[in-house]
């Protein structure tokens, strides 16, 4: 077996992956991310790359020695990170070639569980107590926090007091049966660090991490470790086991080599052995290198720093939310496969015509909508039809929160999920609107089914690209549009189809919002022109509702008004949309935000010659239903069971999964959503042209 190629894959905003290919068909992946210096590491990999093609990939130690010691100048974070990525990839190949997890190549497991802790921040500690309780409720027995964002080398008395107060809040929230660690990030000078450590002692932190910067450790660490009973941890910025020797000699008892910076699995293993000599605990550090997190696991599971106690002993994984996603009893399972991330089978996604036992889903986007979906859908029983296997968001805190909630690994991008070998069939995409097209095309190119949050895209051109890609892929592409899934809307459609309302004369939808300005104007909802941000989101929402009840929309006109508002949020905006249908019907949609909303609203009304049908939607209680008002029925009669609008979140995912399993059309397709988008862009165009009717077909044709 010979190495045939070494490739690098930079991924925004900071990640760098390494792939080594062989003539035997085994590919190995590693991560060489060096935060802020990925380009420099990429240049180092370019320089090292010629040494590997033609060589046997199983000569791992030989390669490591040549790569690290073959030049006159050695070491440093850039070279060490480059070698780290290559070493991980070579060990990945070895695991695949021998058909075993990498920890078995290191001597086999010595434990089947690893104690982990949750990251709770601390830079902006509005309510650290609440933040500390969340991981506890998720089952974690420890958390870690920053000492504070504004600490300087010589912190003021006030800043020092705030550090101690934050520690008090966390200890009070956790109680005495849970632990917390505190990270100084090397921000303070040694005298201030010594004073703070002394003041923190009565809060009993599990350890204090990186009390001084690594360049000052040789002169100051012993002065910090000897006077205190608090355990000191450090090592995330050290690049070899040789650099750990003086640190351990100075009394550090939690060694934190980073798998992506310290020479890969080979060197981290040597560092762990060295730490054992001093009675120190190895805790591989990995807060940012997401693929590297999975590579961190063979060391804690395969190194006997001491037998774990019944409560799990000291932590063996640094920052578990980003390493494993939760407090895991089986760290291999947290990587998303039944063996180990270094020996994944890369099982293909659900093939057409097959019926899997379960659809494995990645949640991409863990902001406000993604978090709601995670809570309302993926925490609930699914009858064995689907499960979430990973959470993705470029904001680590968001991905980590969902990961902790659901016990799945967290990643910054879909590319990282693929690189880590996580097996999945589908992507539930809950991203900001402007990211929909690229994310969906990426998932489809990877052969995964896709569910996209409404609206489909921010332009007709992007929507067309998504429709074309979806149709040519043969995969199930659906849009998370709530209204078609509501029992009330389905009942109204049935009543119309059965002629119970008679001849339909007109349609109307209405929505009053109490959303704050952030929902109207920030990047999540922002657009160009009057009201276009909220119109893009809620406009497609109500265009879908109108189309469900009245059929194809052919033209739209829009007017808007602004009146003074007492609140500080600016102005109350009201938009009136008039829609013409292919059937000859006319319909109205009225949106007003900043206005009082009702617990139960008639969001849609069908005016028929025999009866009026109200579609009532409830956001706060199970009061939503469809109601028919006909002759002899002035109070109306319910024609659908009571429901809560937010139940539709689950119904949308259920329908998408059923479409994947049954290989059928989902209730709302990319094509359906593209039609809704064209109608609302026609409305926005009308707003810019004096409120004249704009033909939807002209918009759809560009």
N, C-alpha and C positions, 0 to 999 in steps of 0.2 A: 504494500500500500504506500502510495506517494502523495505528497501535497501537490495539488495542481494550481491553486490560486489562493491569494490572500486579498480580501476586499474590505473596504471600510465604508460605513454608512452613517454619515452625520445626520441627526434628526433634530430639528428645531424644538425647543430653543437652546438646548445645551448638551444633547446626548451624542455619544459616539459608539457605534457597534462595530465589531470585527467578525468577519466570516472567513473560515478556512475551509476550502473544498479539497476533496481527495478523489483519486481515480477509482476508489472502491464504492463511491456513491455516498460516503458519510460526510456530512457537513457539520462543522462545529461553530458555535457562536460564543462570543464573549463581549464584555463591555469594557471600554477604555475611557469612559467619561471622566474628565477632570474639570470640575465646575469652573466655568469662565475661561478655560484654556483648551477647549476641544480641538481647535484648529492646530494648536501647537502639538498636541498628541497625534493628530492626523499626520502632520509632517514627520514626526518621529516614526510612525508606522510605515510611511512611505519609504523612509530610509532603511528600516529593518526588513521590509517585505522581501527583498531579493535573497535573503538568507534561507528562506523556507521552501520554495517550490523545488520539487524533486526529492525532498527529504522525507524520511519516515515519520509520520505524525506521532507515532507511539514512543519516540525517543524524547519524551517530554523533558526530563531533567537535562539531557544533553542540550536541547534547544534553549532551555531557561538559562543555563550557564553561559552559553555562547552569546545569547542576546543581552545579558546583563553585564558580562565581563569581557566581551570581545573587543570593546573599544578602550581607548586611553582614558576617556572621561566616563565616569560611571555614576549611576544613581540619580537622585532628584525626582520630583513628582512627575515630570513630563515623560521621561524614559520609563520610569517605574509603572506609570499608568499604561503606556503602550505595551509593555511586556505583560502586564496584568491581563489585558484583553486577549493577547495571544495565548497566554497560559490557560485561561478559562476555555478558549476555543479548542485547544489541543486536548484538554481533559474531557471536554464534551465529546470529541471524536472518539476518544478511548472508551468512554462509557457506551457509546453507540456501537462501536466495533465489538466489544465484549458482551454487549447485551445486558449490562448491569448498571445500577446507579453508581455515580462516582464515589459516594461514601464507601461502597464496598471495595473499590480500588484503593481506598485509604486505610483499609483494615477492617471494615465493617462497622455497623452502628454500635454504640455503647449506651444509647438511651433511645427511647421512642417518644419522648416529649421534651420540649424546650420552653422554659419560662420566658415570656415576652412582656414588653411594656408598651404603653401607648404614649404618643407624642401629643402634648396639649398646648404647645406654643409658649406664650409668656411675654412676647414683645409688646403686645397691646393688651394688657391683662384686665379687661373690663370686668370680667367675672371668672377668674380662674377656678373658683370653687365649683361652679357649674360645669366648666370644662373638665375638671378632674373627675366629677361624678359620672360623666358619660362613659368613659372607658371602664369604670368600675361596674356600671350597669351592664356593659357588654361582656363582662366576665373576666376582665384583666385584673391582675393583682398588683400592678404597679404602673406608674406614669413617669414621663420625663418632661421637664420644662426648661425654658431659657431663664437665666437669671434676670435678664431685662435687656431691652434693645438700646437704651441710652447710656449704658455703662461705659465709662472712659477708663483710661489707665489709672487715674486718680479720682474715683467717684466721690461725689459730695456726700455729706452725712445724710442728706435727704434721700439721695439715690440708694445708698447702702441700706437705709431703713426700709425703703420700698422692696428691696430684694428679700429682706427678712419677713416683711409683711406678706409678700406673695407666698413664701414658703409656709407661713402660718395658715393662710387661707387654704392651701392645698392639703396640708396635714389635717386641718379641721374637717375638710370635706371627705377625706379618705378614711379617717379614723386610724386606730392603731394597728389594724389587721391588714393594711395595705401599705405599699411603699411608694416613695417618689424619689427621683433623681433630679439634679439641677445642673445645667450646663452653663459654664461661664464663657465658653467659646474663646478663651484666651484674651478676653477684653481688658482685664485689669492687671496692674502691676503686682508683683509678689507681695509687698506689704499689705495692700488693700485686700488681696485674695486671702491672705492669712487671717486678717481681721474678720472678713465675711464668713470664712469657714468656721471660725470660732463662734461667731454669733448664730450660725445655723445648727450647731451641734445639738441643741436641745430640741430641734425639730426632727432629728434622727433621719436625715436623708440616706437613701440607699447608697449613693455615692455622689461626689461632686466631680463633674467632668471638665477637663481642660481648664484648670484654674488660671494657668498662664500660657502665653503663646509658646509654640514648640521651640522657637529659637532661644527662648529664655529658660527652658526647662532644665538644662544641664546645671545651671547655677542656682536655681531656686526651688526645685521640686523637693529636695530633702528638707529644706526649711519649712515647707508646707506639710509634708507627711508626718514628720516626727512629733510635732506638738499636738496632733489631733487624733481622735479615735475615728474620725470620718474617713471612709474609704475614698481614695482619689483615683480617678480614671483618666486616661488620655491615650492618644495614639492615632487618631483619624488622619493626622497630617504627617505621620512618620512613614517612611517608604521602604524599610527593610527591617529584618529581625535584628541587624546590627545596630540600627538606630533605637531599637527598644531596649537594648542592654543597659545603657546608663539610666534610662527611665525606670526600669525595674529595680536596678540597684539603689535608686533613690527612694524606693518604697511605694511606688504605684502598684496597686493590686487589682485593677481592672484594665486589661490591655485591649485596645480597640483598633486593631489594624483594619484598614478599608480594603476589601477584596478588589476594588477597581484601581487602587492607588499603590498598593504595597507588594506588587509582584505576583498577584494572582493567587490561586489556591495553593500552589507550591510554596510560596514564601509565607503566606498566612499560616499554613500548617507548621512551618518551622518556627514562626513567631509564637504560636500556641504552645509548642513544646518548650520553648525558652521560658515562656510565662509560667508554665507548670513548675519549672526548676525553682522559681521564686515563690511558689505557692499563690501565684496570681491567677485570676480568672480571665480567660480569653473571651471577649465579646465582640465579634466582627462587626465593624461599623459600616453602615450602608444607608444613608438617608437620602441620597439623590440618585445614585446609579441603580436604576430600577431592575435591569436584567442582572446586574451584579448582585442584587439582593438574593435572587434564587441561587446564585453561585456561592453565596455566603453560607448556605445551610449545611453542606457536607462537613464543614469544620466543627460547628457545635454539636452536630449529631454524631460525629465520628471521633471526637477528641475527649479523652477522660480527664478533664480538669479536676473533677471530683464527682463521685456519684451524686446525682440529684436527690434532694430530700423529698419528703412526701408533698411538700409545697412547691417543689421545682427548683430549689436552690437559688443561686444568684443567676442573673440574666445571662443567656448565652447568645442572644441576638440583639443587636442594637437597633432601636426604633422598629418595633414589630409591625406597626401599621403599614410601613412602607416595605418591610421585608416579607411579611407573611399575611398581613391583612387582619389578623385577630390573634387571640390567645389560642394557639393550636396545640392539640395533643399529638398530631402527626404532621411534622413540618413538610414532609414530602407532599402530602395531600394539598397543602396550601399552595403549592406551585402549580396545581391544576392537572396533575396526572397521578396515576396510582403507583408509580415507582419513584422517579426522581427527575427533576428538570433536566439533568444531564443525560438522561436516557429515554427521552420522550419518543413516542412512535409517530408523532405528527399525523394522527388519524385524520382522514379527510372530513370535510363538513358533510352534513346530511345529503346523500345523493338523491336525485330525483327518483321517485318510485319506491323508495325504501321507507320504512316506518321505524324510527329510532325509539328506544325506550325513553329518551329524554333529549330535549333541545338545549344545548349549552349556549348561554347568552353572555355577551360582554356589554355592560352599560357604559356608553361613551358620552360623557357629560354629566357631572355630578353637582351642578349648581342648583338653583332653586327648584327647577322642574325635575331634574334628575334625582334630587334628594326626595322629593315627594313621591316619585315613581318607585324609588327604592323602598320607601316605607310602606306605601300603599299596595305595592304589587309583589316585590321580590321577598319581603319578609313573611308573606302569607303562604299557606300550603298550595301546591300546584298540581296535586294528584299525580305526581311523578311525570308530568309532561315537559317541564322545563325547569332550569335552575340558572342562577347567575354564577359565573365562574371568574369574573374579573371586573374591576371598576377602573375607568379611564378618565382622567381630567388633567390638563396641564397645571392646574393649581393643586399642589400636593395635599393641602389640608382638606380640600373637597373630596379628592379620590380616597384619601385615608379615612375620612369620616364614613363614607359608604363601605369601604373595605372592612372597617371595624364593625359596622352595623351588621353586615351580612357574612363576615368570615371569609372574605375572598381577597386575593392579592390586588394591590393598587398599582397603576401604571400611569405614565404621563401621556402616552400616545398608543394608538393601535399598533404602530410599528413595533413598539416595545413588547406588546402582548405576543405578536407573531414571533419576534426574536427570542422571547423566553420559552417558546414552545408550548404555550398554553393552548389546550385543545378546545375549540369552540366552533359553533355552527352559525351563529347569527349575532348581529350588532344592533342593540337598541340605542338609537342615537338621539340624545337630548341636549343638543348643542345650540349656541347662539346661531341665529338665522344665517348669517353670512358664511358660516363654516359648513353648512349642510352639504353643499355640492361636493367639495373636495373629500370630506369624510365619507360620504356615501359611495363615491367612485372608488375610493381606496378599499372600502370593505367589499364592494362588488368585485373589484379586481382580484381580491384575495379569495373569492369564491364563497362569500358569506351572505346569507340573507340579511335584509336591512329593514328596520323600522325607523322612520324619521319623524321627529316632532314637527307639528305644523308651525308655520307654513312650509311648504316643500323647499322653497328657495327664495332669494331676494330679487331674482330677475327671471323673465320668461326664458331667456337663453340658457340660464343655468338649469331651470326646470326641464327644458327640452333635453339637455345633456343627460340629466338623471333618468328621464323616461326612456331615452334610447339605450342607455347603459343597462337599465333594469330589464328591458324587453329582450335585449340580446344576451343577457347573462343566463336566462332560464331559472333565475332565483326568485324567491318571493320578496317583493318590495312593497311595503305598506307605509301608510302615513298615520300618525297618532292624532287623528281628528275625532274629538269626543262625540259630537252630536249624533252621527249615524249609529252609534252603539247604544244610545239611550233607549230604554224601553218605551218612553213617551214618544220619541220620534218614530220608532218602528210602528207603534200603534196608530199614530196619525197617518203614516203612509198606507197602512192597511185599510184604514177607514176611507181614505181618499180613493184608493184603488177599488174598494167595494162599492163606491157610490154613496156611502152613508152621508156625506156632506153635500151631495148634489153636484151641481155645476160649480166649479171653483171660480170665484169672481176676483179675488185678490189675496195677497199674502203680506204678512208684516212680521218683522223680527225687531226686538227692542232689547237694549242692554244698558243699564246704568251702573257705573263703576265707582267704587270707593278706593281704587288703587292709588297709592301715593305717586308723586312725581317720578320716583326712580323707575317705576314700571313704564312710564310714558316716554321718558326722555333719555334714559341711560343707554349704554351700548347694546344691551340685550334687546331693547325694543326700538332703538333709534332708527330713523329713516330720514328722507329728505322731503321737505315741504310740509305744509300744515297737516298735522295729525298722522303722517304716514307711518310713523313707528308703530303706534297702537293699531292703526288701520291694517298694517301688514299682518299683524298677529291676529287680532280679533276680527278684522275684515274678512280674511280667508275663513275664519271660524264661522261667521254668519253667512258668508256666501255658500259655504257647504250646507248650512241649515236650509237656506232658501232653495238650493238646488235639490236637496233631498225631498222637499215638499212640492216644488214646482217644475222640476226638470231643468233642461239646458237654459242657461242665461246667455242672451245674445248681445245685450247692450246695457251700459250702466252710466248713470249721471250722479254727480255728488255735489253737495253744498255743505258749507260748515259755518258755524257762528261762534263767536267768543263773547262772553259776558264777564264783568268783574266778579271776583271771588273774594270772600272774606279771608280765606286761609292764605298762607304765605306761598302757596305752591304755584302762583301765577294766575291762571285763568281757567274757567270751566269751558271745555270745548265740546261742541255737539256737532256730529256729522250725520247728515241724512243722505242715504243712498237710495236711488230709484233704479230698480232692475226691470228689464224687459225679458220675457221668456220666449222660447221658440214656439210655445203653444199659444202665444198672444196674451198671456197673463201679464199683469204688472205687480210688482212687489216693492215694499219699502223696508229698509233697515235703518234704525235710529240708534246711535251710540252717544252716550253722554257720560263723561267721567268727571269725578269730583262731585257728582250728584248722589243723593241718598239711594241706596239699593235696598231691595226687600229680601227677606229670608226666602220667600217663594215668589218667583217672577214668572209672568207669562212671556217667555222669551220669543215665542212664535205664535201667530194666530192665522188660521186658515179660514177665510170667509167664503162659505158655500151657500148655494141657494136653499139647501135644506137645513144646514146646521153650521155652527161655528165651532172650530176645534182649537183649543188652547193647548200649547205645549208648555207646561210649567216646569221650571228647573229650580232645584233647591241646592244651595251650596253649603248650608249649615246643618241640614237635617234631612231625614228621609221623607221629604214632602213633595218631591218632584213627581209629576204624572201628566198624562194627557186627559183632557176633559172635553166632552162633547156637549154643546148647547143647541138643542133643537126645539121644535114645536112641542109644547107640553112639558118641557124640561128647562124651566128658567134657571134652576140652580145648577144645571149641568150634571152629567154623569161621568164618573171616572172610567176611562177605557184602557188604562194600564196600571200596573201595580206601583206603589210608592217606591221612590228611589232617591239616592243621593248622587248628584252630578259626578262626584269624584270616584264613584264606583266604576265609571267608564274607563278610568286608567287601567284597571285590571281587565276589563272586557276587551280593550284594544289589544293588549298583549296576548290575551287568550286567543283572540281571533287570528292574530298574526302567527302564533305558534301552530294553531290548528291548520292554517293554510300551508305552513311548512310541512307538517306531518302528512296532511292529506293531498299535498300538491295541488291546491286549488287557488282560486283568486281570493285575496283578502277583501274585506268589506270596503276599505278605502285604499285605492292603488295610487301609484305615482301619477298616473294619467288623470285620475279624479282630482287630485290635489293641484295638478298643473292647471286644470280648468278653473278651480277656485282662485288660484293665484292670478291668472290672466284677468279674471273678473275684477279683482280688487286693484290690480294695477290700472285697469281701465278706469276705476273710480278715482284713483290718485291722479291719473291724467286729466280726468274731468275737473278735479279741483283746481288744477293749474290752468284750465282753459275756460273759466267762467261758468262751470256747471253744465256744459253741454253733454249730450249723450255721446259716449265713445263705444264703438263696436268692439266687442270682445275678440272677434276673429282677427281684427286688424292688430290688436295687441299680441295675440297668440302667434301671428305670422311675423312679429318683430317690427 
